[in-house]
Structure formats: structure tokens, C-alpha cells
């Protein structure tokens, strides 16, 4: 009787070993299948889609045209020249900035920053912006000054008009403005004025009167 018991135990142990072997085998098969699939995936070359570049807008400017360069304001094309740089022929504009007595050299293929001067309709819209009430923000002056400076150098005439309107104190009294406020106001004012002059083609004094009237500064000047 004890011998029979031993044989039963042996058969049980053998079954356990077989099942465990089968489990290990099935796991190895799964891993092998996964490796095959990954290898197949690595062998297959991914499709590379070519992104078509958008055509860049080429604006044509002529000699003596007025243009606006964001960081310097209104300028006049004084020459259109060619030069050999590194064996490549490059054509560029020479732009004279009257207010700063500065000449800029702008390659024709890098003229995205340039723009034509505004239309009369845009100037009229600027005048209506100057007539509106200034927006008073409660943020720190350093942050507002940075925002104003970005708007001035954006090259966008409406943003320039907004800076002039927001920093306008309706007075020329220095005590009513901080030094940095006055500097930003004058920078924006002069830049807007130069574009008004180029578009309207009238006397600079008449342009100033037109702007000051819209800003409500005329009455104060007359009373003083």
C-alpha cells in the first residue's frame, strides 16, 4: 500500500512540472511574437510627408517710396542696390530714417518687417482712436511700460495710436508725468506724427494740430 501512494505523488509532481513548463513555454512564445512584431515594425520605413512651404509675400517697393520699419518708424527708400556677399548676388533697399538720421540696409528677400505706409482710411481710424478715453490699467508700471514699448515697436499703426491715447495726459506740464511715461509718450507721438505727415502730405505743424485736437490738448495749449 505505501508503494502505491508514492506513485500517486510522483504523478502529481510530474503534472505540476509539465504545467509549469507549458506556462513558461507560452510566455516565451508570446515574447517571441512581440519581438517579431517589433522587428517587422522597425524594418518598415515610416512615411515622411513633405511639408510644403507657404509662398512668402513679396512686396514691391520703388525708389523714393515711404515705408515703415517697426523699430525705427517711417523711412524713405533712397536706393535699390546689389552686392556680392559670399559669391551670392543680394539685392537690398537703402532706407533713410529722417527722424533718426539713420540709413538702414534691408535685403529684399528679408523684407517681412517692412510695410507700406498707411492709407488715409487707416489714418482716419487712428484719429478716432485718439479721441477715445484712455484705458487705465492697475498693473505695475514696469509691466505696462514693457507692453507699451512692444506696441511702439510692433509697426502696427493702431497699436501706436493706442499708446499715444493711453499715455496722453492732456497737458505739457512735466510734473503730470513720470520721466519714463513722458519718454514713451513722446516716442509713440513722434512716430505716429511722422506717418501722418507721410500719408497726409501736409505741414508738420498742421499734423501736430490735428493730433492734439483729437487728443484734447489744444484747449490747454490755448489757455496757457
C-alpha positions, 0 to 999 in steps of 0.5 A: 500500500505505501508503494502505491501512494508514492506513485500517486505523488510522483504523478502529481509532481510530474503534472505540476512540472509539465504545467509549469513548463507549458506556462513558461513555454507560452510566455516565451512564445508570446515574447517571441511574437512581440519581438517579431512584431517589433522587428517587422515594425522597425524594418518598415520605413515610416512615411515622411510627408513633405511639408510644403512651404507657404509662398512668402509675400513679396512686396514691391517697393520703388525708389523714393517710396515711404515705408515703415520699419517697426523699430525705427518708424517711417523711412524713405527708400533712397536706393535699390542696390546689389552686392556680392556677399559670399559669391551670392548676388543680394539685392537690398533697399537703402532706407533713410530714417529722417527722424533718426538720421539713420540709413538702414540696409534691408535685403529684399528677400528679408523684407517681412518687417517692412510695410507700406505706409498707411492709407488715409482710411487707416489714418482716419481710424487712428484719429478716432482712436485718439479721441477715445478715453484712455484705458487705465490699467492697475498693473505695475508700471514696469509691466505696462511700460514693457507692453507699451514699448512692444506696441511702439515697436510692433509697426502696427499703426493702431497699436501706436495710436493706442499708446499715444491715447493711453499715455496722453495726459492732456497737458505739457506740464512735466510734473503730470508725468513720470520721466519714463511715461513722458519718454514713451509718450513722446516716442509713440507721438513722434512716430505716429506724427511722422506717418501722418505727415507721410500719408497726409502730405501736409505741414508738420505743424498742421499734423501736430494740430490735428493730433492734439485736437483729437487728443484734447490738448489744444484747449490747454495749449490755448489757455496757457 
